[in-house]
Amino acid sequence: MTAAQLMRTALYDEHVRLGARLVPYAGFEMPVQYAGIIKEHDAVRQRAGLFDLSHMGQFLLEGEGVAAWADTLTINAVATMKPMQARYNIFCNERGGTHDDTIFYRLDGRWLLVVNGANVQKMWAHLNAHSPASGVRLHNRHGRAALIAIQGPRSVSMLQPHVAGLDLASMRYYFSAEGKVEGVPAIIARTGYTGEDGFELFVEGERAPEIWSGLLRAHAADGLEPCGLGSRDMLRLEAGMPLYGHELTEEITPVQAGQSWALKLEKPHFIGKTALGAQLEGGDFPRIVGLIVDGRAPAREEYRVFAGGREVGQIRSGSIAPSLGNKNVATALVSADTATIGTRLAVEIRGTAHEATVVPLPFYKRQK
């Protein structure tokens, strides 16, 4: 995709004004960093950071048949969601591989489904291909609706003065409400992808700059930082959260990725159920593990992993982890016999073997 073909979010001019380094991502020109990835990471862990996530797909689902229909396409339960609840869910193919990992929001009289930006066209086609003849209506808001996230331990205190009529501190994790931010109608959800407390704000694209600039004006002096995709990836990896295309793919199942907690095999039918049930029962499958890699050389995606000279898997994600004293961390898909905590492995980095140790995920968990 050429630069001329890339889309721009409603906040593009804000990113330019703030001096962001822009890169192509999921069909958009997106900020990878502003002041620097480490500085932005630290802001989220210690205070709060502001993210433009408008590249994500937003689909509105309406009709009395949505819940029952969605339950046939996803591994987690949809129909049991409470009003205004959010729930992580995964769409699989018949082999059990991951079509996409998503979040459902049960709103008043409708549902919001948020999908990964790189999978918008695939997921829109998938939903329409399986849409029933009646009882479900689908609306694609991609590129028109905006999504702003404020993440970090001070997100409640920073956001609250800008929200009328809602007590944010009392909102439960993975629940949402409809209200106004900076006077702009918004869906306000206590969700995020950083391992910290925070909120995601779903708004009409043309009103998004009012919220973005209003929050930064009010709280820059308090340490609120605009943050890019670079720090977001570092934060989510520390928190052990899978990234589609890395820990989850059309070939890597939720069971392999450690997401079996979301698998509801008691549902009567859903795409991938048979394959996932068989994999879970068999047990002898390659799986995602956490690694601490010796030294400072970064472990990149698809680098080979060895045990005693035998190739046993490959790296899926890697980064330094500032929250762990800049340890070199990675996820890897490895054989079942090498996935035990404490196992010593080796990662081949530019022709040299670097020792690594299997450790529990997540690498980092916030203090509540």
N, C-alpha and C positions, 0 to 999 in steps of 0.2 A: 504494500500500500504506500503510495507516494504522499508527501506532505500535503499536497493539494487535496487528496482524498480523505485525509483525517478529519474527524469531527472535532468539535470543541464543546466543552461543557458550558453551562451558563456562567461559570465562574472563571472562564479563560482570561478575561481582561483583568480580573483580580490577581491571578497568578502572574501575569506579565508585570503588573504594577509592583508586585512584591519581589520581582527578580527571580522567580522560580526557574529552575532548569527543567525544561519540558522535553518529554520523550514520547514516542508512539507507544500506546498501550491499549489493547482491546478496541482498536479503531479510533481512539481519541488521542489528542495531544494532552498529556497528563503531567503534572508536576512530580518529578522523582525526588526533588529536594529543594529546599529554600536556603536556610542558613547552614545546613549540613545534616547528614543522616544521624550522627551521634547526638548532636545538640537536640534534634527533634525527638529522637528516642528518649533522651533524658527528660525532656519536657513532659512527655506522656507518662513516664514512670513516676515523676516527682510532682508535677503540677497538672497541666492539661495541654493537649494538642488538638488542632482543628484540621480535618481532612475533607477534601472534595472526593466523594465516591459516586459522582453522577454518571460515571461510565457503567455502573452496575445496571442490570436489567430490572425494570419494574413492570410487573404484569398485574393488572386488576382482574380478579375473578369474581363473577357475580352469578347468582342463581341458586335455587334450592338444592341443586344436585352437586355443588362444588365439593363438599367434604367427602361424600361417599365416592365420588369419581377420583379425587386426588388420592384417596387411600389405596386405589388400585394401581397407582403409578409410583408410590413412594414407600420407603422402608419403614419410616416412623408413622405414628398415628396422626391423622389430621382431624377426624371427627370428634375426638375427645378434647380438643383445645377449648379453653374457656374464652369468653368474650374478652377481646383486647389482648389476648395472649400471643406471644411469638414462640415459634418452635423451629429448631434446626431440623432439616430433613434432607434426604438424599434420593435422587432419581437414579435408577439402575437400568442397565440393559439386561437382556435375557440371560447372559452369561454371569451376571452379578457384578460386572464392571460398572464404574460410576459414570453416569451420564452428566450429572452435575450435583453439587451440594448447595443447598439453598436455605432460605428462611421463609416460612409462612407467618403472616400476621393476620389474626382473625379480628377484623374491624367490625364496625356497626353496619350490618347489612351487606358486607362485601369482604373479600379477602385480598391481601396484597402478597404477592410472591416475588421475592428478590432473588435473582440468579446472577451468576458470575458474568462479568462483562464480556469475556471472550466466548461465552457460551450462549449469548442472547439469541442468535439466529437458530442455533441447534435446538435450544429449549423451546423457542416459539414454534418451530416446526414440529417438535415432539408433542407438545400440548395439543396443537391443532390436529395432528394425525390421530390422536387418541380421544379427541373431544366427542362426547356423546351427542346424539341428534337433538336433544333438548335438555334443559335444566342447568346449563352452564354457558356463560357468556365470557369471552376473553377480550381484554383490552391491553394493547401494548403501549406502555408509556415511555419506552426507551428513547433517550435523547431529548425528551420534553420535560420529564420530571427530574428534579435534582435531589441529591442526597448529600447532606453535610453531617459529619460525625465529630462530636467533641468527646475526647477520651482522656481519662486520667483521674487521679484521686481528688482533684479540685473541680471536676466537671459539674457537680451538683451546685456548688456555691457560685461558680461562674455563670452557669446557664440560668439559674433560678430568677435573677432580676429581670430577665428578658422574656419570661413566660408568665402569662396572666392566668390566674384561676386554677393552677395546678401546683400541688406540693410534690416536687420532684423527689425529695428525700424519701417519701413514703411509697413511691412507685416501685413495684417489685421487679427484680431482674427478669428479663425476657417477658415483659409486659409493655403495653403501649397506651397512649391516650391521644385524643385529638384536641388540639388547642391552638394557641397562637404564640409565635416566637418573633419578637420585634414587630408585633402586630400582624405578622404574616401567618395565615392558616397553615398548620403543619400537623403531620402525624409524628408524635414524639415517642420514641421507643428506647427502652433501657437495654440496648444491645450493643455489640461491638466486636472487634476482631483484633484486640491488642493485649488481652489479658488483664486490662484495667477496667474500673468502673467507667461508665460513660453513656452517652445517648447518641442515637441516630435520628436525624431530622429529615423527613420526607416532605418536600415542598414543590410547588410549581417552579419551573426553571427560571422564569423571568423575575421571580421574587427572591431567588436564592442570594444574589449579591447583597441585599439589604441585611440578611441574617449574618452572612460571612463578615462583611465589613463592620457591622454593628458589634459583633462579639469581639473582633480584634481591636477595635477602637476602645472598647470599654475595659479590656482585660490584658492588653499587651504589657502594661506596666506590672500586672500580676503574674506574668510569666507564661501567658497563653501564646503558643507558637503555631504558625501555619506549618503543616507537615505533609510530606510527600509519600509516594509509594515505597521509597527506599526504607524509611523508618518503619512504615507499616509492615513490610515484609519481615524486618528484623524483630519487631515486637511480636508478631503472630508466631514466628518460629520459636522464640523464647517461650511463649505460652503454649507450645505444642499443638497449635491449631493447623489443620491441613490446608494446603493451598491447591486448588484444582490445577491439574497439569503436572503436579509434583507428587504429593502424597496420595492423591486420588486421580485416577484417569479411567478411560474406557476399559483399561486392562487391570487396573488395581481396584479391588473391591473395598467396600466399607469395612468388611471383616478384616482384611489385610491391613487396613489403615488404622485399626484400633477404634473404629466407630461402631462396634457391635452394640454398644449401649443404646444406640438409636434404632436398632433392628427389632421390629415387632413381628416375630414369626407367627404369633397368634392371629394376626389378621388373616382372613380367609384366602385372599389372593392379592398379589401385587407382582409387577414385573421384576424378575430376578429372584423371587422367593425360593424357588426350588434349588437354584444354583448356590445361593447364599446359605441355605439350610444345610446342604450337603457339604459345603466348605467348612462351615462351623463344626459340623459333626465329625468330619475327617480329621481336622486339626493340623495336619502336616502341610502347611502352606507358607510361602514366603510372607513376611510381615514387616511393617514399618517399625523401626526402633530408633531410639535416640543414641547419639554417639558424642562423646567428648574426644576430640582428636588432638593428639600431642602436637606441640609446635604451633606456629602461626600461619602456616600455609593453608589457605582456605580450601575446603572440600566442596567442589562444584558438582552440579547435577551430572549424573551418569558416570562420575568417576567410579572405578571398580573397587570392590571391597573383597578382602581375602581373609581366610582363616587357615593358618598353617600352610600357606602357599596355595590353597584351593580357593578358586573364585566362588564367592557365596552370595554376591549381590551387588548393588550399586547405590551411590548417593542420590538422594532425591532433592534435598535442600541443604544449604550450608551457610554459615555466617559466624562472625564473632558475636559474643553475647555480652554486651556491656553490663547487664544485670547480674552476670556471673563472673565479674572481674575480668571481662574480655576473654573468657575461655573460648576455644574454637569448637563450635557445636555443629551438628549436622543430623539430618534424618537419613536413614538408609532402608532400602527394601532388601532383607536378607533371608536366608533359609531358616526354617524353624529351629534347626539344631544349633544355630549360632545366635539366637535371639535372647538368650538368658541374660538377665542383668549381671554385669560384672565380666562377661565374656570379652576377651582381648581379641581384637581384629586389627586389620591393617588396611589403610586406604591408599591407593596408588595415586599420587599427585605428581604429575609431570615426570613420570618414570621412576619416582622414588616412593618406597613404602613408608607411610607414617602410621605409627601405632595409634590405636583408638580403643575406647572402652564403651561397651553397651551400658547405658544409664536409663533410668526411668524417665518417661515423659509425663507432664511437661518439664522443661528445664527450669522454668520460673513460674511461681504461683504467688499472686499478690496477698498481702496480709489484710484480712478483712476486719 
